[in-house]
């Protein structure tokens, strides 16, 4: 019996679709932050709603990025979308830990990260079917 090389057992994370999705997610997040800044500056939207608005904008950014990542990959959309969502969540969480002083990591952060991964998997399932 011929044994396989160790490299064949390593998981293939497919870096390019995930990287493409992450770039699209961060571009979407940046554009939506600019739009939100202008809307809040020129209207009477309360700053108390900023937390909810940011939450929704992060989810939309993950959805767009995972759609594009899975569309580029062409198969296993839930996998590439979920990986894109989880990667985005980890990067945003790490940036939050660096920027915010004090306890920035909580159960809310874990819940948000898991939700981003699920939204990414859902977006990936839709995105892989947009290719056809």
C-alpha positions in Angstrom: 0.0 0.0 0.0 1.4 3.3 -1.1 1.3 6.1 1.5 0.3 9.6 0.6 2.5 12.5 1.3 1.7 14.5 4.4 0.9 17.6 2.3 -2.2 15.9 0.9 -3.7 15.6 4.4 -3.4 19.3 5.0 -6.7 21.3 4.5 -6.9 23.4 1.5 -8.3 26.7 2.6 -8.4 28.2 -0.8 -6.9 31.6 0.1 -7.6 33.5 -3.1 -11.5 33.4 -2.9 -11.4 34.2 0.8 -8.9 37.1 0.3 -11.0 38.4 -2.5 -14.1 38.3 -0.3 -12.2 40.0 2.6 -11.1 42.8 0.3 -14.7 43.2 -0.9 -16.0 43.1 2.7 -13.6 45.8 3.9 -14.4 48.0 0.8 -18.1 47.6 1.5 -17.6 48.4 5.2 -15.5 51.5 4.4 -18.1 52.8 1.9 -20.9 52.2 4.3 -19.1 53.9 7.1 -18.6 57.0 4.9 -22.2 57.0 4.0 -23.3 56.6 7.6 -21.0 59.5 8.6 -22.5 61.8 6.1 -26.1 60.8 7.0 -25.4 61.3 10.7 -23.8 64.6 10.1 -26.5 66.1 7.9 -29.6 64.6 9.6 -30.9 64.2 13.1 -30.2 60.5 13.5 -29.4 59.9 17.1 -26.0 58.6 18.0 -27.6 56.1 20.3 -28.5 54.1 17.2 -24.9 54.0 16.1 -24.2 50.6 17.7 -27.2 49.0 15.8 -26.2 50.6 12.6 -22.6 49.4 12.9 -23.9 45.9 13.6 -26.0 45.8 10.5 -23.3 47.3 8.3 -20.9 44.6 9.4 -23.4 41.9 8.5 -24.0 43.5 5.1 -20.3 43.7 4.5 -19.8 40.1 5.4 -22.7 39.1 3.1 -21.3 41.0 0.2 -17.8 39.6 0.7 -19.0 36.0 1.1 -21.2 36.3 -2.0 -18.2 37.4 -4.1 -15.8 34.9 -2.5 -18.1 32.0 -3.2 -18.9 33.3 -6.7 -15.2 33.3 -7.5 -14.6 29.9 -6.0 -17.4 28.3 -7.9 -18.1 25.5 -5.4 -18.5 24.9 -1.7 -20.1 28.2 -1.2 -21.0 27.7 2.5 -17.3 26.8 3.1 -15.8 29.8 1.4 -18.5 32.2 2.6 -18.2 31.0 6.2 -14.4 31.2 6.1 -14.7 34.8 4.7 -17.2 35.7 7.5 -15.1 34.2 10.2 -11.9 35.8 8.9 -13.6 39.2 8.7 -14.9 38.8 12.3 -11.5 37.8 13.6 -9.8 40.7 12.0 -12.4 43.2 13.2 -12.3 41.7 16.7 -8.5 41.9 16.8 -8.6 45.5 15.6 -11.1 46.2 18.4 -8.8 44.7 21.0 -6.0 46.9 19.8 -8.0 50.1 19.6 -10.3 49.9 22.6 -8.7 50.1 26.1 -10.4 47.9 28.6 -12.4 44.7 28.3 -13.3 44.6 24.6 -13.8 40.8 24.4 -17.1 39.5 25.8 -19.8 37.0 25.0 -21.4 39.6 22.8 -18.2 39.6 20.7 -18.3 35.8 20.4 -22.0 35.9 19.4 -21.3 38.5 16.8 -18.3 36.5 15.4 -20.4 33.4 15.1 -23.3 35.3 13.5 -20.9 36.8 11.0 -19.7 33.3 10.1 -23.3 32.1 9.7 -24.2 35.1 7.6 -21.0 34.4 5.5 -22.0 30.8 5.0 -25.5 31.8 3.9 -24.1 34.4 1.5 -21.7 31.8 0.2 -24.6 29.5 -0.6 -26.3 32.2 -2.5 -23.1 33.4 -4.2 -22.0 30.0 -5.6 -25.4 29.8 -7.3 -25.0 33.2 -8.9 -22.1 31.9 -11.0 -24.4 29.8 -13.1 
